[in-house]
Amino acid sequence: MNKGKITKVSGPLIEAEGLSDANIYDVVEVSKDKLIGEIIEMRGDVASIQVYEETTGIGPGDEVVTTGHPLSVELGPGMLERMYDGIQRPLEKLEDLAGEFLERGVTSPALNREKLWEFKPLMEEGDEVVGGDILGEVEETTVITHKIMVPVGISGKIKEIKAGEFTVDQTIAIIAGEDGDKEVSMLQRWPVRQARPSKRKIDPVEPLVTGQRVIDTFFPVAKGGTAAIPGPFGSGKTVIQHQIAKYADADIVIYVGCGERGNEMTDVLNEFPELVDPKTGESIMKRTVLIANTSNMPVAAREASIYTGVTLAEYFRDMGYNVAMMADSTSRWAEALREMSGRLEEMPGDEGYPAYLASRIADFYERAGIVEVLGNREDIGSLSLIGAVSPPGGDLSEPVTQATLRIVKVFWGLDYDLSYQRHFPAINWLSSYSLYQTKMDEYIDESVDEQFSQKRKRSMSLLQQEQGLQEVVRLVGRDALSDDDKLKLNVTRSLREDFLQQNAFHDIDAYCSLEKQEKMLSIILYNYDKSLKALNEGVELEKIEKLPVKERITRLKLISEEELSKMEEIKEEIDKQIDELIREA
């Protein structure tokens, strides 16, 4: 333990001298209030410290004490269903201690030290183990089994292993290694800025099914992949992230609200416990961890909240689970970096952001992936990272968006014009892309329908052609188009309104399985092909446009997952009504 004295206070940044034995990234306790801070720069014995709480009332001469440890999180049973702040303090517990308005210096362990957990050993005395091996299991919630792993860096022979009820910090096993006996509990600590190790990374081949049609069909993200959602204010970034958090095909969800408005986190808190997981029938919170660092919380903790979230996600990944992490939004994190960099008087880069902005963003997204986990086991775990970006004024050329797009492989570009037209999700299908598309096409063709990718490509081609046709309509009017082109505009309107649009607040339409997506797309294209045939047989376009079956096509999205057989009836109805028009012609 090393003690120093504060010499300067500049908002959340303080300088303290007399800390020659301290290391960069060490956690410190500031003043008699024991505020938590982290050393981010060392010059001789002078340390620059970012404080994760309000520094009002702190002045030169106050004491700073180092803990000798980097900023770390506690990992173990009891994390699911919890809500933490940016440095993993449990907000429910802080409310019990300090009331609704948090006081400075109030802290509490991240994991409950009093709760007993039923530990079921899976190893026996005398077994050889290495870091990552599973010693036993704890049923954390009704849907997730928490696997207690040997901490990284510990290996040897199990000298003793217990069964029964224990708190997280009680010894459950003793491992005899080369450097003596090691006591192992259910509680581990891990520094947040250091990625957890794995044997190797594996190429992603399976999509992370989100239940959102525009994403899964046109711009899929892989399990273990990375995606960015840039868009101006009010374009629906947060709602898309909420939808993915609710319905994504992931075992565990980590949702980080980084610098977002408090009412948005309140929505999450109110909605998630009431939502039923379509896979398990239980509350979605039973597989979710929330990290809240709202815009009125200390700015320095925004940076920590992102690292805290990704470290928790890596821990669950190492158990062999598929984990999805939402970061909303990385722009607030970058703004915190810019503020701290300015106070450190570092040379600014583009638009005042620090020169190392791109490398920090890359370090974060590189922690995603499908990995073969550590230990004598063949388990595979995945971590998918999805980050929202809030460029000022919707300017996608600004540094945070550009640095993010150089790293991530999926770009869901939100369009303010679409959101203004109440078209949600407001993902622009002409500017968005997915670099996982080819591999995801192969997977979906094999698992859903062998023609799925061909239908997707054809639909995208029609939507791209629509842009040119709309230009003609704006210049000289719709009457200048041929009947074929008018029909093409009809089908693209159907694709936009009946397929791409999705109501996040509708009981049935909020989630759409891959099977339902394929059937919806098939019917829209089938109707187009039959209409085109009728047109070539001499049927008037006006009659085709007024077919009664059109109303059933517009209501495709309201057919529930249990009633997908009705889709075939609609195809039969299209055949019947169009064949009748051809006979009459």
PAVO-472566 format. One record per residue (C-alpha): x, y, z; chain; residue number from 0. Coordinates in steps of 0.1 Angstrom, whole numbers, plus 5000, padded with zeros to 4 digits. Last residue first. Example, Ala and Ser with C-alpha at 12.3 -4.5 7.8 and 13.67 -1.06 7.14 Angstrom:
BEGIN
(site (5137,4989,5071),"A",1)
(site (5123,4955,5078),"A",0)
This chain:
BEGIN
(site (4417,4883,4295),"A",584)
(site (4390,4865,4316),"A",583)
(site (4411,4834,4318),"A",582)
(site (4442,4854,4329),"A",581)
(site (4421,4872,4356),"A",580)
(site (4409,4838,4369),"A",579)
(site (4445,4825,4370),"A",578)
(site (4454,4856,4391),"A",577)
(site (4426,4849,4417),"A",576)
(site (4432,4812,4420),"A",575)
(site (4470,4813,4421),"A",574)
(site (4471,4841,4446),"A",573)
(site (4446,4822,4468),"A",572)
(site (4467,4791,4467),"A",571)
(site (4497,4812,4478),"A",570)
(site (4476,4826,4506),"A",569)
(site (4466,4791,4517),"A",568)
(site (4503,4782,4519),"A",567)
(site (4509,4810,4544),"A",566)
(site (4481,4797,4566),"A",565)
(site (4505,4768,4576),"A",564)
(site (4525,4795,4595),"A",563)
(site (4499,4794,4623),"A",562)
(site (4520,4787,4653),"A",561)
(site (4545,4814,4645),"A",560)
(site (4517,4840,4645),"A",559)
(site (4503,4856,4613),"A",558)
(site (4505,4894,4619),"A",557)
(site (4534,4899,4595),"A",556)
(site (4514,4885,4566),"A",555)
(site (4488,4912,4570),"A",554)
(site (4498,4932,4538),"A",553)
(site (4497,4899,4519),"A",552)
(site (4461,4892,4531),"A",551)
(site (4451,4926,4518),"A",550)
(site (4466,4919,4484),"A",549)
(site (4445,4888,4481),"A",548)
(site (4415,4910,4472),"A",547)
(site (4430,4918,4438),"A",546)
(site (4429,4955,4430),"A",545)
(site (4465,4959,4418),"A",544)
(site (4460,4931,4393),"A",543)
(site (4429,4948,4379),"A",542)
(site (4447,4981,4375),"A",541)
(site (4476,4964,4357),"A",540)
(site (4453,4952,4329),"A",539)
(site (4457,4915,4320),"A",538)
(site (4473,4909,4286),"A",537)
(site (4490,4876,4291),"A",536)
(site (4523,4895,4298),"A",535)
(site (4506,4913,4327),"A",534)
(site (4493,4880,4341),"A",533)
(site (4528,4865,4341),"A",532)
(site (4541,4896,4359),"A",531)
(site (4513,4893,4385),"A",530)
(site (4523,4856,4390),"A",529)
(site (4560,4865,4394),"A",528)
(site (4551,4894,4418),"A",527)
(site (4528,4872,4439),"A",526)
(site (4555,4846,4442),"A",525)
(site (4580,4873,4453),"A",524)
(site (4557,4885,4481),"A",523)
(site (4548,4849,4490),"A",522)
(site (4584,4838,4492),"A",521)
(site (4596,4867,4513),"A",520)
(site (4569,4860,4539),"A",519)
(site (4577,4822,4539),"A",518)
(site (4615,4829,4544),"A",517)
(site (4608,4854,4572),"A",516)
(site (4585,4829,4589),"A",515)
(site (4612,4802,4589),"A",514)
(site (4638,4826,4601),"A",513)
(site (4616,4835,4631),"A",512)
(site (4599,4869,4635),"A",511)
(site (4598,4887,4668),"A",510)
(site (4581,4921,4675),"A",509)
(site (4553,4913,4649),"A",508)
(site (4532,4890,4672),"A",507)
(site (4529,4911,4704),"A",506)
(site (4533,4944,4687),"A",505)
(site (4557,4969,4703),"A",504)
(site (4587,4965,4681),"A",503)
(site (4566,4969,4650),"A",502)
(site (4584,4957,4619),"A",501)
(site (4589,4974,4585),"A",500)
(site (4611,4954,4562),"A",499)
(site (4585,4928,4551),"A",498)
(site (4550,4943,4546),"A",497)
(site (4560,4980,4541),"A",496)
(site (4593,4978,4523),"A",495)
(site (4588,4945,4504),"A",494)
(site (4552,4955,4495),"A",493)
(site (4565,4989,4482),"A",492)
(site (4591,4970,4463),"A",491)
(site (4564,4948,4448),"A",490)
(site (4542,4978,4437),"A",489)
(site (4572,4996,4423),"A",488)
(site (4580,4966,4401),"A",487)
(site (4544,4965,4389),"A",486)
(site (4548,5001,4378),"A",485)
(site (4580,4991,4360),"A",484)
(site (4563,4963,4341),"A",483)
(site (4534,4986,4333),"A",482)
(site (4558,5011,4317),"A",481)
(site (4567,5043,4335),"A",480)
(site (4558,5078,4322),"A",479)
(site (4525,5077,4340),"A",478)
(site (4543,5077,4374),"A",477)
(site (4555,5113,4370),"A",476)
(site (4582,5131,4350),"A",475)
(site (4609,5140,4375),"A",474)
(site (4598,5125,4408),"A",473)
(site (4586,5093,4390),"A",472)
(site (4619,5090,4372),"A",471)
(site (4638,5093,4404),"A",470)
(site (4615,5067,4420),"A",469)
(site (4624,5043,4392),"A",468)
(site (4661,5047,4399),"A",467)
(site (4656,5040,4437),"A",466)
(site (4633,5010,4429),"A",465)
(site (4661,4992,4411),"A",464)
(site (4680,4989,4444),"A",463)
(site (4649,4975,4461),"A",462)
(site (4644,4950,4432),"A",461)
(site (4681,4939,4435),"A",460)
(site (4677,4934,4472),"A",459)
(site (4646,4912,4467),"A",458)
(site (4665,4891,4441),"A",457)
(site (4695,4886,4464),"A",456)
(site (4672,4876,4493),"A",455)
(site (4652,4852,4471),"A",454)
(site (4685,4836,4460),"A",453)
(site (4697,4834,4496),"A",452)
(site (4665,4816,4507),"A",451)
(site (4665,4790,4478),"A",450)
(site (4679,4761,4498),"A",449)
(site (4654,4767,4526),"A",448)
(site (4658,4769,4564),"A",447)
(site (4689,4750,4576),"A",446)
(site (4710,4746,4545),"A",445)
(site (4701,4778,4528),"A",444)
(site (4705,4796,4562),"A",443)
(site (4740,4783,4567),"A",442)
(site (4752,4790,4532),"A",441)
(site (4737,4825,4532),"A",440)
(site (4754,4832,4566),"A",439)
(site (4787,4823,4551),"A",438)
(site (4782,4847,4521),"A",437)
(site (4767,4875,4542),"A",436)
(site (4793,4878,4570),"A",435)
(site (4806,4910,4555),"A",434)
(site (4772,4926,4562),"A",433)
(site (4761,4959,4546),"A",432)
(site (4740,4990,4551),"A",431)
(site (4738,5018,4526),"A",430)
(site (4709,5007,4503),"A",429)
(site (4689,4989,4530),"A",428)
(site (4687,5019,4552),"A",427)
(site (4679,5006,4587),"A",426)
(site (4650,5027,4602),"A",425)
(site (4635,4997,4621),"A",424)
(site (4610,5012,4617),"A",423)
(site (4594,5033,4589),"A",422)
(site (4577,5062,4607),"A",421)
(site (4583,5085,4577),"A",420)
(site (4606,5106,4600),"A",419)
(site (4624,5073,4609),"A",418)
(site (4630,5066,4572),"A",417)
(site (4643,5102,4567),"A",416)
(site (4666,5098,4598),"A",415)
(site (4683,5068,4583),"A",414)
(site (4700,5042,4604),"A",413)
(site (4730,5024,4589),"A",412)
(site (4733,4988,4601),"A",411)
(site (4769,4981,4594),"A",410)
(site (4783,4946,4599),"A",409)
(site (4819,4936,4599),"A",408)
(site (4832,4958,4627),"A",407)
(site (4868,4972,4627),"A",406)
(site (4871,5000,4600),"A",405)
(site (4835,5009,4607),"A",404)
(site (4843,5017,4643),"A",403)
(site (4871,5041,4635),"A",402)
(site (4848,5058,4609),"A",401)
(site (4819,5061,4633),"A",400)
(site (4841,5075,4661),"A",399)
(site (4860,5099,4638),"A",398)
(site (4831,5118,4621),"A",397)
(site (4823,5108,4585),"A",396)
(site (4789,5093,4596),"A",395)
(site (4775,5128,4603),"A",394)
(site (4741,5121,4619),"A",393)
(site (4741,5156,4635),"A",392)
(site (4766,5144,4661),"A",391)
(site (4774,5107,4655),"A",390)
(site (4756,5084,4680),"A",389)
(site (4772,5050,4676),"A",388)
(site (4755,5019,4689),"A",387)
(site (4776,4988,4695),"A",386)
(site (4769,4951,4690),"A",385)
(site (4795,4927,4702),"A",384)
(site (4789,4889,4698),"A",383)
(site (4808,4866,4722),"A",382)
(site (4809,4829,4715),"A",381)
(site (4818,4798,4734),"A",380)
(site (4830,4764,4722),"A",379)
(site (4836,4735,4746),"A",378)
(site (4862,4708,4738),"A",377)
(site (4874,4702,4773),"A",376)
(site (4908,4699,4791),"A",375)
(site (4908,4736,4800),"A",374)
(site (4906,4769,4780),"A",373)
(site (4878,4777,4757),"A",372)
(site (4877,4772,4719),"A",371)
(site (4866,4806,4708),"A",370)
(site (4839,4823,4687),"A",369)
(site (4846,4860,4686),"A",368)
(site (4844,4894,4703),"A",367)
(site (4874,4908,4722),"A",366)
(site (4886,4924,4690),"A",365)
(site (4857,4949,4693),"A",364)
(site (4872,4965,4724),"A",363)
(site (4909,4966,4713),"A",362)
(site (4897,4981,4679),"A",361)
(site (4879,5010,4697),"A",360)
(site (4909,5017,4719),"A",359)
(site (4932,5016,4687),"A",358)
(site (4909,5040,4669),"A",357)
(site (4909,5065,4698),"A",356)
(site (4947,5065,4703),"A",355)
(site (4952,5100,4689),"A",354)
(site (4928,5114,4715),"A",353)
(site (4895,5130,4702),"A",352)
(site (4897,5167,4696),"A",351)
(site (4879,5166,4662),"A",350)
(site (4908,5145,4648),"A",349)
(site (4937,5141,4672),"A",348)
(site (4945,5160,4704),"A",347)
(site (4980,5162,4719),"A",346)
(site (4975,5152,4755),"A",345)
(site (4968,5179,4781),"A",344)
(site (4957,5153,4807),"A",343)
(site (4924,5173,4810),"A",342)
(site (4919,5170,4773),"A",341)
(site (4926,5133,4773),"A",340)
(site (4900,5128,4801),"A",339)
(site (4874,5147,4781),"A",338)
(site (4882,5129,4748),"A",337)
(site (4880,5095,4765),"A",336)
(site (4847,5104,4780),"A",335)
(site (4835,5115,4745),"A",334)
(site (4846,5081,4732),"A",333)
(site (4825,5063,4758),"A",332)
(site (4795,5085,4749),"A",331)
(site (4801,5076,4712),"A",330)
(site (4802,5039,4722),"A",329)
(site (4765,5040,4730),"A",328)
(site (4747,5019,4739),"A",327)
(site (4769,4988,4741),"A",326)
(site (4750,4955,4736),"A",325)
(site (4767,4922,4745),"A",324)
(site (4755,4889,4731),"A",323)
(site (4768,4857,4748),"A",322)
(site (4767,4821,4734),"A",321)
(site (4777,4799,4764),"A",320)
(site (4807,4776,4767),"A",319)
(site (4817,4785,4803),"A",318)
(site (4844,4808,4788),"A",317)
(site (4817,4828,4771),"A",316)
(site (4802,4835,4805),"A",315)
(site (4835,4850,4816),"A",314)
(site (4840,4869,4783),"A",313)
(site (4806,4886,4788),"A",312)
(site (4815,4897,4823),"A",311)
(site (4848,4912,4809),"A",310)
(site (4829,4929,4780),"A",309)
(site (4805,4946,4804),"A",308)
(site (4832,4959,4828),"A",307)
(site (4853,4972,4798),"A",306)
(site (4823,4992,4785),"A",305)
(site (4815,5005,4820),"A",304)
(site (4851,5016,4827),"A",303)
(site (4850,5042,4799),"A",302)
(site (4817,5056,4812),"A",301)
(site (4831,5057,4848),"A",300)
(site (4851,5088,4839),"A",299)
(site (4820,5108,4831),"A",298)
(site (4804,5107,4865),"A",297)
(site (4767,5098,4863),"A",296)
(site (4743,5122,4847),"A",295)
(site (4745,5106,4813),"A",294)
(site (4737,5071,4826),"A",293)
(site (4761,5044,4835),"A",292)
(site (4739,5014,4838),"A",291)
(site (4752,4978,4835),"A",290)
(site (4724,4952,4831),"A",289)
(site (4730,4914,4833),"A",288)
(site (4706,4891,4815),"A",287)
(site (4697,4854,4815),"A",286)
(site (4670,4854,4842),"A",285)
(site (4661,4889,4831),"A",284)
(site (4644,4874,4800),"A",283)
(site (4616,4861,4823),"A",282)
(site (4608,4824,4817),"A",281)
(site (4591,4807,4788),"A",280)
(site (4624,4791,4779),"A",279)
(site (4629,4798,4742),"A",278)
(site (4604,4827,4737),"A",277)
(site (4619,4845,4767),"A",276)
(site (4589,4862,4784),"A",275)
(site (4592,4900,4789),"A",274)
(site (4580,4914,4823),"A",273)
(site (4614,4915,4839),"A",272)
(site (4628,4932,4808),"A",271)
(site (4603,4960,4804),"A",270)
(site (4606,4981,4836),"A",269)
(site (4644,4980,4839),"A",268)
(site (4649,4985,4802),"A",267)
(site (4625,5015,4802),"A",266)
(site (4643,5029,4832),"A",265)
(site (4676,5026,4813),"A",264)
(site (4660,5047,4786),"A",263)
(site (4647,5072,4812),"A",262)
(site (4683,5077,4825),"A",261)
(site (4695,5090,4791),"A",260)
(site (4725,5072,4777),"A",259)
(site (4761,5076,4789),"A",258)
(site (4769,5039,4785),"A",257)
(site (4739,5017,4789),"A",256)
(site (4755,4983,4788),"A",255)
(site (4733,4952,4782),"A",254)
(site (4749,4918,4787),"A",253)
(site (4728,4890,4773),"A",252)
(site (4734,4853,4780),"A",251)
(site (4722,4822,4761),"A",250)
(site (4720,4840,4728),"A",249)
(site (4695,4837,4699),"A",248)
(site (4686,4874,4700),"A",247)
(site (4650,4882,4712),"A",246)
(site (4652,4907,4741),"A",245)
(site (4687,4920,4737),"A",244)
(site (4682,4923,4699),"A",243)
(site (4649,4942,4705),"A",242)
(site (4665,4965,4731),"A",241)
(site (4694,4972,4707),"A",240)
(site (4669,4981,4679),"A",239)
(site (4650,5003,4704),"A",238)
(site (4682,5021,4714),"A",237)
(site (4692,5029,4678),"A",236)
(site (4658,5042,4668),"A",235)
(site (4663,5072,4645),"A",234)
(site (4656,5097,4672),"A",233)
(site (4692,5111,4674),"A",232)
(site (4712,5104,4643),"A",231)
(site (4724,5069,4633),"A",230)
(site (4753,5044,4637),"A",229)
(site (4744,5008,4646),"A",228)
(site (4777,4988,4646),"A",227)
(site (4781,4950,4644),"A",226)
(site (4807,4925,4655),"A",225)
(site (4806,4887,4652),"A",224)
(site (4808,4858,4676),"A",223)
(site (4775,4845,4664),"A",222)
(site (4773,4860,4630),"A",221)
(site (4755,4892,4621),"A",220)
(site (4729,4892,4593),"A",219)
(site (4723,4921,4569),"A",218)
(site (4695,4912,4545),"A",217)
(site (4675,4884,4560),"A",216)
(site (4684,4884,4597),"A",215)
(site (4687,4922,4600),"A",214)
(site (4657,4935,4579),"A",213)
(site (4636,4907,4594),"A",212)
(site (4643,4913,4631),"A",211)
(site (4640,4880,4650),"A",210)
(site (4677,4884,4662),"A",209)
(site (4692,4852,4649),"A",208)
(site (4730,4853,4656),"A",207)
(site (4740,4837,4623),"A",206)
(site (4763,4805,4622),"A",205)
(site (4796,4803,4604),"A",204)
(site (4820,4823,4626),"A",203)
(site (4857,4813,4620),"A",202)
(site (4873,4800,4653),"A",201)
(site (4895,4817,4677),"A",200)
(site (4921,4797,4697),"A",199)
(site (4929,4783,4731),"A",198)
(site (4913,4811,4751),"A",197)
(site (4925,4840,4772),"A",196)
(site (4904,4867,4791),"A",195)
(site (4910,4901,4776),"A",194)
(site (4928,4926,4800),"A",193)
(site (4913,4960,4806),"A",192)
(site (4887,4946,4830),"A",191)
(site (4912,4930,4854),"A",190)
(site (4897,4896,4866),"A",189)
(site (4885,4885,4900),"A",188)
(site (4871,4850,4908),"A",187)
(site (4846,4839,4933),"A",186)
(site (4833,4803,4935),"A",185)
(site (4862,4795,4959),"A",184)
(site (4896,4779,4952),"A",183)
(site (4923,4774,4978),"A",182)
(site (4957,4768,4963),"A",181)
(site (4983,4744,4977),"A",180)
(site (5020,4748,4969),"A",179)
(site (5040,4762,4940),"A",178)
(site (5040,4730,4919),"A",177)
(site (5003,4726,4924),"A",176)
(site (4979,4711,4949),"A",175)
(site (4944,4723,4943),"A",174)
(site (4920,4728,4972),"A",173)
(site (4883,4730,4965),"A",172)
(site (4851,4747,4977),"A",171)
(site (4866,4774,4998),"A",170)
(site (4841,4801,5009),"A",169)
(site (4840,4834,4990),"A",168)
(site (4808,4827,4969),"A",167)
(site (4789,4815,4999),"A",166)
(site (4785,4777,5003),"A",165)
(site (4759,4750,5002),"A",164)
(site (4769,4714,4996),"A",163)
(site (4797,4695,4980),"A",162)
(site (4834,4698,4987),"A",161)
(site (4867,4691,4968),"A",160)
(site (4901,4683,4983),"A",159)
(site (4936,4676,4970),"A",158)
(site (4927,4682,4933),"A",157)
(site (4959,4678,4914),"A",156)
(site (4976,4707,4896),"A",155)
(site (4969,4739,4877),"A",154)
(site (4961,4776,4885),"A",153)
(site (4969,4803,4860),"A",152)
(site (4933,4809,4849),"A",151)
(site (4909,4802,4878),"A",150)
(site (4895,4766,4878),"A",149)
(site (4859,4770,4866),"A",148)
(site (4825,4770,4884),"A",147)
(site (4799,4766,4858),"A",146)
(site (4767,4786,4864),"A",145)
(site (4736,4768,4851),"A",144)
(site (4712,4792,4834),"A",143)
(site (4675,4788,4829),"A",142)
(site (4661,4785,4864),"A",141)
(site (4687,4809,4877),"A",140)
(site (4721,4804,4893),"A",139)
(site (4720,4766,4894),"A",138)
(site (4756,4760,4906),"A",137)
(site (4780,4736,4888),"A",136)
(site (4813,4719,4894),"A",135)
(site (4851,4719,4890),"A",134)
(site (4849,4729,4853),"A",133)
(site (4884,4732,4837),"A",132)
(site (4894,4767,4826),"A",131)
(site (4928,4768,4843),"A",130)
(site (4942,4732,4846),"A",129)
(site (4931,4701,4864),"A",128)
(site (4945,4667,4873),"A",127)
(site (4919,4646,4893),"A",126)
(site (4930,4632,4927),"A",125)
(site (4899,4642,4945),"A",124)
(site (4869,4641,4922),"A",123)
(site (4855,4665,4896),"A",122)
(site (4819,4674,4887),"A",121)
(site (4811,4690,4921),"A",120)
(site (4775,4702,4928),"A",119)
(site (4776,4736,4946),"A",118)
(site (4742,4747,4961),"A",117)
(site (4747,4785,4966),"A",116)
(site (4743,4803,5000),"A",115)
(site (4737,4841,5000),"A",114)
(site (4758,4860,5025),"A",113)
(site (4787,4874,5004),"A",112)
(site (4764,4889,4977),"A",111)
(site (4785,4897,4946),"A",110)
(site (4795,4932,4935),"A",109)
(site (4807,4941,4970),"A",108)
(site (4792,4974,4982),"A",107)
(site (4802,5010,4980),"A",106)
(site (4791,5044,4992),"A",105)
(site (4820,5069,4987),"A",104)
(site (4798,5096,4974),"A",103)
(site (4761,5094,4981),"A",102)
(site (4735,5079,4958),"A",101)
(site (4701,5095,4956),"A",100)
(site (4674,5069,4959),"A",99)
(site (4685,5058,4994),"A",98)
(site (4721,5053,5007),"A",97)
(site (4725,5017,5018),"A",96)
(site (4694,5001,5003),"A",95)
(site (4699,5021,4971),"A",94)
(site (4736,5010,4970),"A",93)
(site (4723,4974,4972),"A",92)
(site (4700,4978,4943),"A",91)
(site (4727,4996,4923),"A",90)
(site (4752,4967,4926),"A",89)
(site (4787,4983,4922),"A",88)
(site (4803,4969,4890),"A",87)
(site (4825,4998,4880),"A",86)
(site (4801,5012,4855),"A",85)
(site (4770,5007,4877),"A",84)
(site (4754,4973,4882),"A",83)
(site (4720,4958,4877),"A",82)
(site (4715,4922,4886),"A",81)
(site (4693,4894,4871),"A",80)
(site (4725,4874,4865),"A",79)
(site (4756,4883,4885),"A",78)
(site (4748,4860,4915),"A",77)
(site (4772,4831,4909),"A",76)
(site (4808,4842,4902),"A",75)
(site (4830,4869,4887),"A",74)
(site (4841,4900,4906),"A",73)
(site (4854,4928,4884),"A",72)
(site (4889,4944,4883),"A",71)
(site (4905,4978,4882),"A",70)
(site (4942,4971,4887),"A",69)
(site (4955,4961,4921),"A",68)
(site (4981,4978,4944),"A",67)
(site (4953,4993,4965),"A",66)
(site (4968,5028,4963),"A",65)
(site (4960,5054,4990),"A",64)
(site (4954,5091,4982),"A",63)
(site (4953,5117,5009),"A",62)
(site (4939,5152,5007),"A",61)
(site (4966,5179,5005),"A",60)
(site (4952,5196,4975),"A",59)
(site (4914,5196,4974),"A",58)
(site (4883,5174,4973),"A",57)
(site (4850,5192,4980),"A",56)
(site (4835,5183,4946),"A",55)
(site (4851,5152,4931),"A",54)
(site (4820,5134,4919),"A",53)
(site (4827,5097,4915),"A",52)
(site (4848,5075,4892),"A",51)
(site (4880,5094,4897),"A",50)
(site (4906,5095,4870),"A",49)
(site (4941,5096,4885),"A",48)
(site (4972,5113,4872),"A",47)
(site (5001,5101,4893),"A",46)
(site (5032,5120,4902),"A",45)
(site (5061,5099,4915),"A",44)
(site (5080,5101,4882),"A",43)
(site (5053,5109,4856),"A",42)
(site (5026,5082,4858),"A",41)
(site (4993,5083,4838),"A",40)
(site (4959,5065,4841),"A",39)
(site (4958,5058,4878),"A",38)
(site (4923,5047,4887),"A",37)
(site (4898,5062,4912),"A",36)
(site (4873,5050,4938),"A",35)
(site (4863,5076,4964),"A",34)
(site (4875,5067,4999),"A",33)
(site (4855,5096,5015),"A",32)
(site (4887,5104,5036),"A",31)
(site (4904,5114,5003),"A",30)
(site (4908,5092,4972),"A",29)
(site (4911,5054,4972),"A",28)
(site (4932,5041,4944),"A",27)
(site (4929,5014,4917),"A",26)
(site (4961,5007,4898),"A",25)
(site (4959,5013,4860),"A",24)
(site (4995,5026,4858),"A",23)
(site (5016,5013,4887),"A",22)
(site (5023,5027,4922),"A",21)
(site (5057,5026,4939),"A",20)
(site (5065,5062,4932),"A",19)
(site (5032,5075,4946),"A",18)
(site (5044,5106,4965),"A",17)
(site (5025,5130,4943),"A",16)
(site (4988,5132,4934),"A",15)
(site (4971,5146,4904),"A",14)
(site (4933,5146,4900),"A",13)
(site (4910,5142,4870),"A",12)
(site (4872,5140,4875),"A",11)
(site (4870,5178,4875),"A",10)
(site (4906,5192,4876),"A",9)
(site (4920,5187,4910),"A",8)
(site (4957,5193,4917),"A",7)
(site (4984,5184,4943),"A",6)
(site (4967,5154,4960),"A",5)
(site (4989,5137,4986),"A",4)
(site (5003,5101,4984),"A",3)
(site (5001,5068,5002),"A",2)
(site (5014,5034,4989),"A",1)
(site (5000,5000,5000),"A",0)
